[in-house]
Amino acid sequence: MIPLRLSITGFLSYREPVEIDFTSFDLACIVGPNGAGKSSLLDAITWSLFGVARKRDDSLIHQRSALADVSLVFAYEGNIYRTRRIKPREKTMALEFHILQEGDSTGTENERIMRGIWKPLTERTLRETEALIEKT
């Protein structure tokens, strides 16, 4: 799996929306003071994919946010996928899973992702969708 784009809002230390375009660099080093959100980036990736982070309850939601919303776009075996996990405070979590459809191949990978057509792979239940992500 190759991460391509990560979007975070209201998740752990990220109250405001943050987007990371992994296609803009080949090698990264995550640095910063304690509490700056370095580990939260890794937690966001695992939470988006598997629903697992250092915490599993509403404490994942930033204290001043109504919900946590994390989206990860990644490449795997020649396809591009997108997961999006949303957890409103004191409500049920939602999970979406999509695959990028073939189409216009002009421009950078990030440009194709941004204007692409996404086919839903989301199943009827959260558990079924999680199983499909793990299988993929």
Backbone as ProteinMPNN parsed JSONL, in Angstrom:
{"seq_chain_A": "MIPLRLSITGFLSYREPVEIDFTSFDLACIVGPNGAGKSSLLDAITWSLFGVARKRDDSLIHQRSALADVSLVFAYEGNIYRTRRIKPREKTMALEFHILQEGDSTGTENERIMRGIWKPLTERTLRETEALIEKT", "coords_chain_A": {"N_chain_A": [[0.843, -1.176, 0.0], [0.547, 2.167, -0.867], [0.495, 5.278, 0.457], [-1.283, 8.103, -0.759], [-2.765, 10.454, -0.373], [-3.861, 12.185, 2.488], [-6.469, 13.237, 4.506], [-7.564, 15.097, 7.233], [-9.781, 15.957, 9.816], [-10.81, 17.26, 12.872], [-9.715, 15.18, 14.353], [-8.037, 13.718, 16.961], [-5.272, 15.633, 17.67], [-5.809, 17.35, 15.59], [-7.795, 19.762, 14.903], [-8.663, 21.635, 12.95], [-9.13, 21.366, 9.353], [-6.735, 19.367, 7.644], [-4.573, 18.549, 5.01], [-2.523, 16.174, 3.494], [-0.398, 15.688, 0.864], [1.0, 13.032, -0.333], [2.183, 12.503, -2.724], [3.833, 14.517, -3.426], [6.389, 14.281, -2.512], [9.294, 12.157, -2.066], [10.516, 11.042, 0.137], [9.975, 11.282, 3.594], [10.209, 12.95, 6.73], [8.953, 13.013, 9.876], [8.742, 15.495, 12.123], [8.746, 17.415, 15.165], [7.622, 19.23, 18.101], [6.658, 17.682, 21.28], [3.305, 16.618, 21.334], [2.566, 17.846, 18.991], [1.327, 16.466, 16.957], [2.449, 14.398, 15.503], [2.333, 11.535, 15.897], [-0.38, 11.337, 15.628], [-0.84, 11.515, 12.902], [-0.059, 8.99, 11.942], [-1.83, 7.44, 13.437], [-4.202, 8.345, 12.268], [-4.085, 7.222, 9.714], [-4.159, 4.411, 10.264], [-6.579, 4.311, 11.62], [-8.407, 5.181, 9.696], [-8.258, 3.085, 7.847], [-8.599, 0.655, 9.38], [-10.076, 1.163, 11.673], [-8.718, 1.348, 14.007], [-6.828, 2.898, 16.463], [-4.824, 4.676, 18.847], [-6.783, 5.019, 20.665], [-10.248, 4.075, 21.026], [-12.683, 5.27, 21.174], [-14.926, 8.078, 21.698], [-12.915, 9.781, 22.481], [-11.091, 10.062, 20.487], [-11.988, 12.123, 18.989], [-11.383, 15.515, 18.477], [-11.355, 17.745, 21.212], [-12.789, 20.13, 20.812], [-14.343, 19.681, 18.631], [-17.123, 18.434, 16.712], [-17.082, 16.068, 15.413], [-14.936, 13.424, 14.17], [-13.136, 13.12, 11.184], [-11.65, 11.334, 8.754], [-9.88, 10.763, 5.816], [-8.337, 8.619, 3.519], [-6.382, 8.22, 0.693], [-5.058, 5.758, -1.31], [-2.651, 3.748, -3.096], [-2.739, 0.483, -4.429], [-1.696, -2.531, -5.702], [-1.944, -1.671, -8.444], [-4.339, -0.274, -8.452], [-6.3, 2.543, -7.295], [-7.502, 3.51, -4.212], [-9.971, 4.784, -1.888], [-10.578, 5.459, 1.452], [-12.889, 6.501, 3.907], [-13.544, 7.527, 7.093], [-15.85, 8.415, 9.507], [-16.663, 9.775, 12.61], [-19.1, 10.89, 14.507], [-19.558, 12.692, 17.543], [-20.724, 10.753, 20.205], [-22.307, 9.178, 18.536], [-23.024, 6.751, 15.933], [-20.367, 5.335, 14.041], [-19.348, 6.002, 10.655], [-18.376, 4.496, 7.572], [-16.735, 4.634, 4.505], [-15.824, 3.229, 1.347], [-14.033, 3.316, -1.601], [-13.148, 2.934, -5.095], [-10.97, 4.229, -7.536], [-12.085, 5.031, -10.706], [-11.068, 4.071, -14.0], [-10.005, 6.485, -16.327], [-9.522, 9.702, -17.59], [-6.159, 10.057, -18.226], [-4.365, 12.077, -18.085], [-2.119, 14.545, -16.696], [-0.845, 14.984, -13.319], [-0.583, 12.392, -10.792], [-1.916, 13.201, -8.478], [-3.623, 15.181, -9.524], [-5.271, 13.58, -11.135], [-6.505, 12.067, -9.147], [-7.954, 14.028, -7.768], [-9.854, 14.892, -9.665], [-11.095, 12.606, -10.369], [-13.424, 9.853, -10.938], [-15.167, 8.162, -8.554], [-15.908, 4.878, -7.691], [-18.252, 3.396, -5.602], [-17.445, 1.021, -3.104], [-18.449, 0.397, -0.754], [-20.015, -1.601, 1.647], [-23.13, -3.024, 2.952], [-23.08, -2.894, 5.77], [-21.055, -1.565, 8.45], [-19.225, -3.419, 9.485], [-19.074, -5.295, 7.374], [-17.964, -3.692, 5.375], [-15.502, -3.065, 6.565], [-14.382, -5.622, 6.559], [-14.107, -6.048, 3.81], [-12.236, -4.069, 3.151], [-10.008, -5.022, 4.612], [-9.671, -7.471, 3.284], [-9.014, -6.569, 0.742]], "CA_chain_A": [[0.0, 0.0, 0.0], [1.284, 3.429, -0.949], [-0.402, 6.406, 0.734], [-1.208, 9.184, -1.738], [-3.361, 11.679, 0.174], [-4.494, 12.019, 3.79], [-7.242, 14.41, 4.933], [-7.929, 14.937, 8.64], [-10.516, 17.043, 10.465], [-11.385, 16.921, 14.174], [-9.165, 13.904, 14.815], [-6.975, 13.893, 17.958], [-4.779, 17.014, 17.797], [-6.122, 18.101, 14.369], [-9.148, 20.321, 14.915], [-8.903, 22.225, 11.631], [-8.8, 20.453, 8.251], [-5.345, 19.265, 7.199], [-4.398, 17.603, 3.91], [-1.137, 15.853, 3.148], [-0.249, 15.108, -0.463], [2.207, 12.203, -0.292], [2.779, 12.408, -4.057], [4.71, 15.665, -3.639], [7.731, 13.997, -2.006], [9.704, 10.756, -2.124], [10.937, 10.627, 1.466], [9.498, 12.238, 4.579], [10.612, 12.82, 8.127], [7.952, 13.71, 10.683], [9.406, 16.083, 13.287], [8.016, 18.469, 15.855], [7.619, 19.087, 19.564], [5.658, 16.794, 21.873], [1.931, 17.091, 21.215], [2.35, 18.56, 17.728], [0.464, 15.674, 16.086], [3.211, 13.44, 14.678], [1.726, 10.208, 16.037], [-1.767, 11.432, 15.164], [-0.849, 11.232, 11.468], [-0.041, 7.53, 11.79], [-3.116, 6.978, 13.966], [-5.241, 8.663, 11.286], [-4.005, 6.23, 8.633], [-4.654, 3.105, 10.729], [-7.997, 4.444, 11.971], [-9.174, 5.237, 8.45], [-8.283, 1.747, 7.235], [-8.984, -0.478, 10.222], [-10.831, 1.562, 12.858], [-7.853, 1.147, 15.17], [-5.854, 3.931, 16.79], [-4.446, 4.524, 20.253], [-8.041, 5.02, 21.405], [-11.328, 3.544, 20.182], [-13.963, 5.857, 21.557], [-15.072, 9.485, 21.34], [-11.719, 10.545, 22.826], [-10.382, 10.321, 19.227], [-12.518, 13.371, 18.45], [-10.792, 16.701, 19.103], [-12.277, 18.21, 22.255], [-13.61, 21.249, 20.339], [-14.974, 19.286, 17.371], [-18.326, 17.609, 16.832], [-16.82, 14.762, 14.816], [-13.636, 13.13, 13.561], [-13.326, 12.765, 9.78], [-10.349, 11.021, 8.167], [-9.942, 10.144, 4.498], [-7.035, 8.187, 3.018], [-6.318, 7.73, -0.682], [-3.838, 4.96, -1.405], [-2.493, 2.875, -4.261], [-2.447, -0.906, -4.082], [-1.779, -3.474, -6.822], [-2.393, -1.041, -9.677], [-5.592, 0.46, -8.265], [-6.295, 3.616, -6.301], [-8.654, 3.369, -3.328], [-10.189, 5.828, -0.893], [-11.394, 5.148, 2.623], [-13.281, 7.67, 4.703], [-14.18, 7.118, 8.341], [-16.405, 9.572, 10.206], [-17.218, 9.423, 13.918], [-19.696, 11.999, 15.248], [-19.542, 12.499, 18.998], [-21.842, 10.003, 20.782], [-23.133, 8.574, 17.487], [-22.423, 5.624, 15.234], [-19.34, 5.608, 13.055], [-19.637, 5.702, 9.251], [-17.19, 4.109, 6.818], [-16.907, 4.56, 3.055], [-14.714, 2.615, 0.629], [-14.2, 3.576, -3.027], [-12.041, 2.677, -6.008], [-10.918, 5.219, -8.604], [-12.37, 4.458, -12.018], [-10.16, 4.462, -15.083], [-10.538, 7.627, -17.067], [-8.514, 10.613, -18.115], [-4.851, 9.727, -17.657], [-3.465, 13.219, -18.208], [-1.823, 15.264, -15.464], [-0.17, 14.265, -12.241], [-1.421, 11.432, -10.066], [-2.775, 13.961, -7.58], [-4.666, 15.81, -10.34], [-6.225, 12.523, -11.524], [-7.258, 11.712, -7.938], [-8.866, 15.115, -7.432], [-10.958, 15.024, -10.629], [-11.52, 11.262, -10.734], [-14.75, 9.314, -10.633], [-14.99, 7.118, -7.552], [-16.961, 3.854, -7.633], [-18.393, 2.928, -4.223], [-17.293, -0.388, -2.746], [-19.003, 0.318, 0.583], [-21.0, -2.664, 1.839], [-24.34, -2.639, 3.698], [-22.786, -2.615, 7.174], [-19.696, -1.158, 8.794], [-18.422, -4.636, 9.632], [-18.842, -5.861, 6.038], [-17.041, -2.795, 4.686], [-14.179, -3.286, 7.168], [-13.886, -6.916, 6.067], [-13.706, -5.866, 2.412], [-10.974, -3.314, 3.175], [-8.951, -5.95, 5.046], [-9.461, -8.436, 2.212], [-8.331, -5.841, -0.34]], "C_chain_A": [[0.891, 1.242, 0.0], [0.311, 4.567, -0.661], [-0.18, 7.519, -0.282], [-1.7, 10.516, -1.173], [-4.068, 11.344, 1.482], [-5.189, 13.325, 4.148], [-7.773, 14.141, 6.336], [-8.685, 16.176, 9.111], [-11.049, 16.526, 11.799], [-10.863, 15.63, 14.771], [-7.956, 14.166, 15.711], [-6.518, 15.35, 17.997], [-5.111, 17.891, 16.593], [-7.567, 18.578, 14.375], [-9.529, 20.843, 13.53], [-8.533, 21.227, 10.532], [-7.331, 20.543, 7.841], [-5.307, 18.237, 6.078], [-2.916, 17.42, 3.644], [-1.142, 15.142, 1.812], [1.07, 14.342, -0.483], [2.879, 12.099, -1.653], [3.775, 13.531, -4.314], [6.121, 15.449, -3.102], [8.006, 12.506, -2.072], [10.043, 10.195, -0.751], [10.493, 11.693, 2.451], [10.055, 11.918, 5.955], [9.607, 13.636, 8.932], [8.641, 14.186, 11.954], [8.525, 17.147, 13.898], [8.044, 18.234, 17.34], [6.557, 18.097, 20.029], [4.278, 17.429, 21.746], [1.621, 17.808, 19.916], [1.482, 17.781, 16.752], [1.195, 14.682, 15.2], [2.583, 12.054, 14.72], [0.287, 10.193, 15.539], [-1.88, 11.167, 13.67], [-0.886, 9.728, 11.218], [-1.333, 6.916, 12.313], [-4.241, 7.218, 12.959], [-5.257, 7.635, 10.154], [-4.577, 4.892, 9.095], [-6.135, 3.172, 11.091], [-8.868, 4.464, 10.725], [-9.324, 3.855, 7.827], [-8.968, 0.697, 8.107], [-9.813, -0.123, 11.456], [-10.043, 1.418, 14.13], [-6.884, 2.314, 15.284], [-5.512, 3.741, 18.265], [-5.661, 4.506, 21.169], [-9.13, 4.523, 20.476], [-12.681, 4.154, 20.504], [-14.004, 7.326, 21.135], [-13.855, 10.327, 21.707], [-10.815, 10.755, 21.599], [-10.801, 11.656, 18.617], [-11.887, 14.534, 19.207], [-11.814, 17.299, 20.055], [-13.177, 19.366, 21.828], [-14.293, 20.947, 19.007], [-16.184, 18.408, 17.634], [-18.101, 16.215, 16.272], [-15.374, 14.657, 14.355], [-13.903, 12.622, 12.151], [-11.947, 12.562, 9.167], [-10.565, 10.286, 6.851], [-8.518, 9.82, 4.048], [-7.193, 7.678, 1.592], [-4.995, 6.985, -0.792], [-3.852, 4.11, -2.664], [-2.146, 1.48, -3.762], [-2.702, -1.785, -5.302], [-2.418, -2.854, -8.071], [-3.706, -0.291, -9.592], [-5.396, 1.571, -7.247], [-7.611, 3.54, -5.539], [-8.767, 4.585, -2.414], [-11.045, 5.271, 0.233], [-11.726, 6.46, 3.312], [-14.046, 7.159, 5.914], [-14.589, 8.386, 9.086], [-17.012, 9.093, 11.519], [-17.766, 10.68, 14.586], [-19.695, 11.673, 16.751], [-20.846, 11.848, 19.451], [-22.81, 9.441, 19.741], [-22.356, 7.457, 16.813], [-21.43, 6.095, 14.176], [-19.827, 5.254, 11.655], [-18.319, 5.393, 8.545], [-17.55, 4.002, 5.349], [-15.649, 3.959, 2.449], [-14.993, 2.76, -0.857], [-12.962, 3.141, -3.799], [-12.125, 3.714, -7.127], [-11.127, 4.523, -9.938], [-11.327, 4.912, -13.021], [-10.806, 5.603, -15.837], [-9.402, 8.419, -17.653], [-7.173, 10.339, -17.442], [-3.864, 10.878, -17.791], [-3.256, 13.877, -16.85], [-1.12, 14.386, -14.453], [-1.137, 13.297, -11.568], [-2.393, 12.167, -9.147], [-3.902, 14.644, -8.349], [-5.708, 14.787, -10.772], [-7.09, 12.115, -10.342], [-8.33, 12.766, -7.661], [-10.053, 15.211, -8.392], [-11.557, 13.67, -11.02], [-12.949, 10.933, -10.358], [-14.54, 8.11, -9.725], [-16.189, 6.175, -7.559], [-17.053, 3.357, -6.19], [-18.2, 1.414, -4.114], [-17.881, -0.646, -1.361], [-20.085, -0.749, 0.642], [-22.177, -2.141, 2.667], [-24.046, -2.247, 5.139], [-21.328, -2.198, 7.337], [-18.775, -2.373, 8.847], [-18.099, -5.274, 8.272], [-17.858, -5.009, 5.24], [-15.631, -2.966, 5.241], [-13.565, -4.599, 6.678], [-13.396, -6.807, 4.621], [-12.39, -5.081, 2.33], [-9.82, -4.231, 3.57], [-8.639, -6.987, 3.964], [-8.672, -7.812, 1.052], [-6.873, -5.636, 0.018]], "O_chain_A": [[1.851, 1.345, 0.763], [-0.606, 4.803, -1.448], [0.957, 7.842, -0.626], [-1.131, 11.571, -1.456], [-4.784, 10.347, 1.574], [-4.578, 14.393, 4.101], [-8.357, 13.09, 6.597], [-8.277, 17.304, 8.837], [-11.673, 15.465, 11.847], [-11.525, 15.042, 15.627], [-6.971, 14.762, 15.276], [-7.316, 16.224, 18.332], [-4.734, 19.062, 16.57], [-8.46, 17.874, 13.903], [-10.597, 20.521, 13.01], [-7.711, 20.338, 10.757], [-6.765, 21.628, 7.709], [-5.93, 17.18, 6.176], [-2.155, 18.386, 3.577], [-1.807, 14.12, 1.642], [2.135, 14.94, -0.634], [4.024, 11.655, -1.741], [4.489, 13.503, -5.316], [6.966, 16.336, -3.221], [7.085, 11.692, -2.129], [9.875, 9.0, -0.508], [10.62, 12.885, 2.172], [10.33, 10.765, 6.286], [9.437, 14.83, 8.683], [9.074, 13.374, 12.77], [7.661, 17.713, 13.229], [8.442, 17.163, 17.798], [5.669, 17.72, 19.265], [4.1, 18.618, 22.013], [0.518, 18.33, 19.751], [0.949, 18.364, 15.808], [0.618, 14.174, 14.239], [2.329, 11.462, 13.671], [-0.208, 9.163, 15.081], [-2.899, 10.651, 13.21], [-1.653, 9.249, 10.382], [-1.872, 5.985, 11.714], [-5.134, 6.383, 12.816], [-6.324, 7.23, 9.693], [-5.396, 4.298, 8.393], [-6.866, 2.202, 10.894], [-9.933, 3.847, 10.69], [-10.397, 3.502, 7.338], [-9.814, -0.058, 7.63], [-10.212, -1.013, 12.208], [-10.616, 1.37, 15.218], [-6.205, 2.671, 14.321], [-5.886, 2.73, 18.859], [-5.587, 4.04, 22.306], [-8.957, 4.544, 19.257], [-13.717, 3.599, 20.137], [-13.203, 7.76, 20.307], [-13.764, 11.48, 21.287], [-9.871, 11.543, 21.663], [-10.063, 12.247, 17.829], [-11.86, 14.537, 20.437], [-13.003, 17.353, 19.742], [-14.233, 19.565, 22.427], [-14.768, 21.86, 18.332], [-16.259, 17.724, 18.655], [-18.831, 15.282, 16.607], [-14.684, 15.661, 14.176], [-14.789, 11.793, 11.942], [-11.163, 13.506, 9.07], [-11.327, 9.322, 6.775], [-7.612, 10.642, 4.181], [-8.029, 6.817, 1.315], [-3.945, 7.506, -0.417], [-4.904, 3.796, -3.219], [-1.377, 1.308, -2.816], [-3.798, -1.779, -5.862], [-3.317, -3.439, -8.675], [-4.143, 0.283, -10.589], [-4.461, 1.549, -6.447], [-8.689, 3.508, -6.132], [-7.799, 5.313, -2.195], [-12.101, 4.685, -0.003], [-10.937, 7.404, 3.297], [-15.051, 6.46, 5.789], [-13.789, 9.304, 9.27], [-17.778, 8.129, 11.544], [-17.006, 11.455, 15.167], [-19.816, 10.515, 17.151], [-21.934, 12.324, 19.127], [-23.991, 9.248, 20.028], [-21.175, 7.249, 17.091], [-21.632, 7.111, 13.512], [-20.617, 4.327, 11.48], [-17.277, 5.958, 8.879], [-18.538, 3.365, 4.983], [-14.547, 4.15, 2.963], [-16.063, 2.375, -1.329], [-11.876, 2.998, -3.237], [-13.212, 4.036, -7.607], [-10.442, 3.553, -10.263], [-10.771, 6.005, -12.905], [-12.029, 5.663, -15.961], [-8.429, 7.856, -18.155], [-7.072, 10.386, -16.216], [-2.659, 10.683, -17.63], [-4.105, 13.781, -15.964], [-0.841, 13.213, -14.697], [-2.351, 13.377, -11.755], [-3.562, 11.794, -9.052], [-5.033, 14.681, -7.865], [-6.902, 15.087, -10.778], [-8.28, 11.846, -10.509], [-9.475, 12.432, -7.355], [-11.151, 15.575, -7.971], [-12.42, 13.596, -11.895], [-13.591, 11.632, -9.573], [-13.833, 7.165, -10.074], [-17.335, 6.61, -7.448], [-16.047, 2.941, -5.614], [-18.72, 0.642, -4.919], [-17.823, -1.766, -0.854], [-20.968, -0.794, -0.214], [-22.216, -0.967, 3.036], [-24.699, -1.354, 5.677], [-20.49, -2.449, 6.472], [-17.669, -2.344, 8.307], [-16.98, -5.737, 8.051], [-17.018, -5.54, 4.513], [-14.666, -3.007, 4.477], [-12.364, -4.668, 6.415], [-12.384, -7.407, 4.257], [-11.526, -5.407, 1.516], [-8.768, -4.215, 2.93], [-7.478, -7.339, 3.754], [-7.791, -8.442, 0.468], [-6.125, -5.044, -0.76]]}, "name": "protein", "num_of_chains": 1, "seq": "MIPLRLSITGFLSYREPVEIDFTSFDLACIVGPNGAGKSSLLDAITWSLFGVARKRDDSLIHQRSALADVSLVFAYEGNIYRTRRIKPREKTMALEFHILQEGDSTGTENERIMRGIWKPLTERTLRETEALIEKT"}
